Amino acid sequence: MRKQMMGPRFTLLIAALLWSQTSPSSAGNILVYPLDGSHWVNMDIVLRELHQRGHELTVVRSSTSWYISENASYYKSLTVQVTESHYLEEPELMAKFLLRNIDIQRGKGSFLQFVAIQQELITLLKENNRISCEMLRIILENKALVKKLRDAKYDLILTDPGFGGGVVLGSYLCLPMVFNVRWITHTEGHFAIAPSPLSYIPPVGSKLTDQMSFTDRLKSLLHYCISVYIDHAITRPAYQRIISEFIDPEANIVSLIQGADLWLMRIDFVFEFPRPTMPNVVYIGGFQCKPSKPLPDYLEMFMQSSGEHGVIIMSLGTLLGNMGPELSEIFASAFARLPQKVIWRHTGPKPSTLGNNTLILDWFPQNDLLGHPKTKVFITHGGTNSIYEAIYHGVPMLGIPLIFDQFDNVVRLKAKGIAEVLEVTELDVDALTRSLKNILDDQQPYRRNMRRMSEIHRDTPLKPMDSAIFWLEYIMRHKGAAHLRTESYRMPWYAYHNVDVLALLFAVFAGAVMLFSLTCRLLFKILKTKRKLKRQ
């Protein structure tokens, strides 16, 4: 009896001792420099988990920020007073940019359309990097603020390198740097640190798979050259004056990015094409995914009312709730033709052709709906967060890409056999209806492929979020991870590509050939002379 009483008490005592030993000592002090918009959604999930595990967080935000709250229970905010806001910080500006891109896709020939879209992208990047640099300069020129940041003795800086502000600040403060990343200032993150052969690794915007024809490889090279142009003509010049003034005139924004200790890469190779990587890259694709919760009563009743046909879920992201009357009527008409029920995130006027089977909402719990057994298809714009939620819950997709990486994302979905894809320019009632019926048809492979992909995605020794937290704490314990980081980025380009070695070998070979040629000519001349003498 006494042993039985001692058991639970002893267990509780050990647990209390372990908690007292690990919790305070392992708690870190983290500086966070996030991006706004959808990038903040990803960062916010990581921050909430870090807070739950006892870490102290300080988030740098601009005074114009739309998404990043100044007052939060799980982090302290450091608000920088600025006069201008990023496109990412203004939903209305970003929505206008998106609609302008849709108009370009519909209204021009293929080459003119390509040029116009690249011009829009370059203009957007130039303006946003300019504003990012202005905020950065405000921070670095504020000596009291810099002293406050230094005195805080942060263990690391966690940032998103889509813009360079956090990268430059972390380098200036000499903090171990961790990226929550998929994109850097001018391209996809791997291109900055890992070998990236263009023959099978598609560059951003190319809409290619990893199986390329000769023409595809030409296209791959073209898109890579565009990213190089953006790097050298837009992003490097934008940050160079600040880097030269505050850090090192020999450094640039790309070399600072390459010097990061750890890359938490928001991809999973169940979705991404295989490619070379590096030891300091940790893959956390789907880290935001979680089991679904019970739906509100009105939504649960709607789902159950679909019977054997099930439900189609549609959301084209937070920026495009209102697609305009023309596109809205196309979707409404196509939905009305189907026996399935439809839940549609839509904020515009109610379409005149809306059927009784369609429920319009200005917001819905997307993860919980995707995890419901009645959900049959997910119509998405191809945003990364939405894609991984659908993969996690095993729901096949209809992809309708709109801007940025969404085109590349849906190419991967189609290549994996888990989605059909429609361009905005191809949208009409018949095409939309036909695609949805194909995905809903059990004779088609979409649902089988998606179930298999979902099983593979979930079959990991460590959950993506747990992996992210482990490596963040690893960086704090060891004050960085220089042993995982290649120093190749410090090499000049000619040394990295062995151009100097090849030049030397070529020179030696050429010298040997010339010496051999001269020797042969000399011998030939001597022999010729001897023959002449003999004849005489």
Secondary structure in CASP SS format (residue, H / E / C, confidence):
PFRMAT SS
TARGET T0000
AUTHOR 0000-0000-0000
METHOD secondary structure of the structure
MODEL  1
M C 1.00
R H 1.00
K H 1.00
Q H 1.00
M H 1.00
M H 1.00
G H 1.00
P H 1.00
R H 1.00
F H 1.00
T H 1.00
L H 1.00
L H 1.00
I H 1.00
A H 1.00
A H 1.00
L H 1.00
L H 1.00
W H 1.00
S H 1.00
Q H 1.00
T H 1.00
S H 1.00
P H 1.00
S H 1.00
S H 1.00
A C 1.00
G C 1.00
N E 1.00
I E 1.00
L E 1.00
V E 1.00
Y E 1.00
P C 1.00
L C 1.00
D C 1.00
G C 1.00
S H 1.00
H H 1.00
W H 1.00
V H 1.00
N H 1.00
M H 1.00
D H 1.00
I H 1.00
V H 1.00
L H 1.00
R H 1.00
E H 1.00
L H 1.00
H H 1.00
Q H 1.00
R C 1.00
G C 1.00
H C 1.00
E E 1.00
L E 1.00
T E 1.00
V E 1.00
V E 1.00
R E 1.00
S E 1.00
S C 1.00
T C 1.00
S C 1.00
W C 1.00
Y C 1.00
I C 1.00
S C 1.00
E C 1.00
N C 1.00
A C 1.00
S C 1.00
Y C 1.00
Y C 1.00
K E 1.00
S E 1.00
L E 1.00
T E 1.00
V E 1.00
Q C 1.00
V C 1.00
T C 1.00
E C 1.00
S C 1.00
H C 1.00
Y C 1.00
L C 1.00
E C 1.00
E C 1.00
P H 1.00
E H 1.00
L H 1.00
M H 1.00
A H 1.00
K H 1.00
F H 1.00
L H 1.00
L H 1.00
R H 1.00
N H 1.00
I H 1.00
D H 1.00
I H 1.00
Q H 1.00
R H 1.00
G H 1.00
K C 1.00
G C 1.00
S H 1.00
F H 1.00
L H 1.00
Q H 1.00
F H 1.00
V H 1.00
A H 1.00
I H 1.00
Q H 1.00
Q H 1.00
E H 1.00
L H 1.00
I H 1.00
T H 1.00
L H 1.00
L H 1.00
K H 1.00
E H 1.00
N H 1.00
N H 1.00
R H 1.00
I H 1.00
S H 1.00
C H 1.00
E H 1.00
M H 1.00
L H 1.00
R H 1.00
I H 1.00
I H 1.00
L H 1.00
E C 1.00
N C 1.00
K H 1.00
A H 1.00
L H 1.00
V H 1.00
K H 1.00
K H 1.00
L H 1.00
R H 1.00
D H 1.00
A C 1.00
K C 1.00
Y C 1.00
D C 1.00
L E 1.00
I E 1.00
L E 1.00
T E 1.00
D C 1.00
P C 1.00
G C 1.00
F C 1.00
G C 1.00
G H 1.00
G H 1.00
V H 1.00
V H 1.00
L H 1.00
G H 1.00
S H 1.00
Y H 1.00
L C 1.00
C C 1.00
L C 1.00
P C 1.00
M E 1.00
V E 1.00
F E 1.00
N E 1.00
V E 1.00
R C 1.00
W E 1.00
I C 1.00
T C 1.00
H C 1.00
T C 1.00
E E 1.00
G C 1.00
H H 1.00
F H 1.00
A H 1.00
I H 1.00
A C 1.00
P C 1.00
S C 1.00
P C 1.00
L C 1.00
S C 1.00
Y C 1.00
I C 1.00
P C 1.00
P C 1.00
V C 1.00
G C 1.00
S C 1.00
K C 1.00
L C 1.00
T C 1.00
D C 1.00
Q C 1.00
M C 1.00
S C 1.00
F H 1.00
T H 1.00
D H 1.00
R H 1.00
L H 1.00
K H 1.00
S H 1.00
L H 1.00
L H 1.00
H H 1.00
Y H 1.00
C H 1.00
I H 1.00
S H 1.00
V H 1.00
Y H 1.00
I H 1.00
D H 1.00
H H 1.00
A H 1.00
I H 1.00
T H 1.00
R H 1.00
P H 1.00
A H 1.00
Y H 1.00
Q H 1.00
R H 1.00
I H 1.00
I H 1.00
S H 1.00
E H 1.00
F H 1.00
I C 1.00
D C 1.00
P C 1.00
E C 1.00
A C 1.00
N C 1.00
I H 1.00
V H 1.00
S H 1.00
L H 1.00
I H 1.00
Q H 1.00
G C 1.00
A C 1.00
D C 1.00
L E 1.00
W E 1.00
L E 1.00
M E 1.00
R C 1.00
I C 1.00
D C 1.00
F C 1.00
V C 1.00
F C 1.00
E C 1.00
F C 1.00
P C 1.00
R C 1.00
P C 1.00
T C 1.00
M C 1.00
P C 1.00
N C 1.00
V E 1.00
V E 1.00
Y E 1.00
I C 1.00
G C 1.00
G C 1.00
F C 1.00
Q C 1.00
C C 1.00
K C 1.00
P C 1.00
S C 1.00
K C 1.00
P C 1.00
L C 1.00
P C 1.00
D H 1.00
Y H 1.00
L H 1.00
E H 1.00
M H 1.00
F H 1.00
M H 1.00
Q H 1.00
S C 1.00
S C 1.00
G C 1.00
E C 1.00
H C 1.00
G C 1.00
V E 1.00
I E 1.00
I E 1.00
M E 1.00
S E 1.00
L C 1.00
G C 1.00
T C 1.00
L C 1.00
L C 1.00
G C 1.00
N C 1.00
M C 1.00
G C 1.00
P H 1.00
E H 1.00
L H 1.00
S H 1.00
E H 1.00
I H 1.00
F H 1.00
A H 1.00
S H 1.00
A H 1.00
F H 1.00
A H 1.00
R C 1.00
L C 1.00
P C 1.00
Q C 1.00
K E 1.00
V E 1.00
I E 1.00
W E 1.00
R E 1.00
H C 1.00
T C 1.00
G C 1.00
P C 1.00
K C 1.00
P C 1.00
S C 1.00
T C 1.00
L C 1.00
G C 1.00
N C 1.00
N C 1.00
T E 1.00
L E 1.00
I E 1.00
L E 1.00
D C 1.00
W C 1.00
F C 1.00
P C 1.00
Q H 1.00
N H 1.00
D H 1.00
L H 1.00
L H 1.00
G C 1.00
H C 1.00
P C 1.00
K C 1.00
T E 1.00
K E 1.00
V E 1.00
F E 1.00
I E 1.00
T E 1.00
H C 1.00
G C 1.00
G C 1.00
T H 1.00
N H 1.00
S H 1.00
I H 1.00
Y H 1.00
E H 1.00
A H 1.00
I H 1.00
Y H 1.00
H H 1.00
G C 1.00
V C 1.00
P C 1.00
M E 1.00
L E 1.00
G E 1.00
I C 1.00
P C 1.00
L C 1.00
I C 1.00
F C 1.00
D C 1.00
Q H 1.00
F H 1.00
D H 1.00
N H 1.00
V H 1.00
V H 1.00
R H 1.00
L H 1.00
K H 1.00
A H 1.00
K C 1.00
G C 1.00
I C 1.00
A E 1.00
E E 1.00
V E 1.00
L C 1.00
E C 1.00
V H 1.00
T H 1.00
E H 1.00
L C 1.00
D C 1.00
V H 1.00
D H 1.00
A H 1.00
L H 1.00
T H 1.00
R H 1.00
S H 1.00
L H 1.00
K H 1.00
N H 1.00
I H 1.00
L H 1.00
D C 1.00
D C 1.00
Q C 1.00
Q C 1.00
P C 1.00
Y H 1.00
R H 1.00
R H 1.00
N H 1.00
M H 1.00
R H 1.00
R H 1.00
M H 1.00
S H 1.00
E H 1.00
I H 1.00
H H 1.00
R H 1.00
D C 1.00
T C 1.00
P C 1.00
L C 1.00
K C 1.00
P H 1.00
M H 1.00
D H 1.00
S H 1.00
A H 1.00
I H 1.00
F H 1.00
W H 1.00
L H 1.00
E H 1.00
Y H 1.00
I H 1.00
M H 1.00
R H 1.00
H H 1.00
K C 1.00
G C 1.00
A C 1.00
A H 1.00
H H 1.00
L H 1.00
R C 1.00
T C 1.00
E C 1.00
S H 1.00
Y H 1.00
R H 1.00
M C 1.00
P C 1.00
W H 1.00
Y H 1.00
A H 1.00
Y H 1.00
H C 1.00
N C 1.00
V H 1.00
D H 1.00
V H 1.00
L H 1.00
A H 1.00
L H 1.00
L H 1.00
F H 1.00
A H 1.00
V H 1.00
F H 1.00
A H 1.00
G H 1.00
A H 1.00
V H 1.00
M H 1.00
L H 1.00
F H 1.00
S H 1.00
L H 1.00
T H 1.00
C H 1.00
R H 1.00
L H 1.00
L H 1.00
F H 1.00
K H 1.00
I H 1.00
L H 1.00
K H 1.00
T H 1.00
K H 1.00
R H 1.00
K H 1.00
L H 1.00
K H 1.00
R H 1.00
Q C 1.00
END
